[in-house]
Amino acid sequence: MRLYCPGCRTPIYENPVPAACVVLVDEHKRLLLVKRRVAPKQGLWCLPGGFVECGETPERAAIRELDEETGLTGRINTLIGVTTSPGTLYTSILLIGYLVTCFSGSPRAGDDASDVDFFDNDDLPDIAFDSHQSFIRLSYSLLSA
């Protein structure tokens, strides 16, 4: 069901809001996660990421969010996937996930993160978002291939 302007009958689009995240895996195959400092899912662990700004590519947004939330700079290896998720502020979020294995810097929590840490794949904490969990699984499949 689409909304239309009552005067001119032009469609009113309610599109998903774009966001990007990073699955960063170190040389020991450990996954970098951030602990959320803000709602939704405050206090739970997730991938570094956030909303794509106007005029910004999803790739640039992913790397910017990585820097803002963890203090690390990185280079994208590959696209992991694209999915949609329900949001709390927005009806729907279009999430784009990227794999990063080449990075530099020392991790430190920043921006929306209260903590940052590396985890072994077999000892992950509860992940805040199903879409992030899916990207994590897909990235380890890519790394194992």
Secondary structure, DSSP 8 states (H G I E B T S, - for coil): --EE-TTT--EE----EEEEEEEEB-TT--EEEEEESSSSSTTSEE-SEEE--TT--HHHHHHHHHHHHHS-EEEEEEEEEEEEEE-SSSSEEEEEEEEEEEEES-----TTEEEEEEE-GGG---BS-HHHHHHHHHHHHHHH-
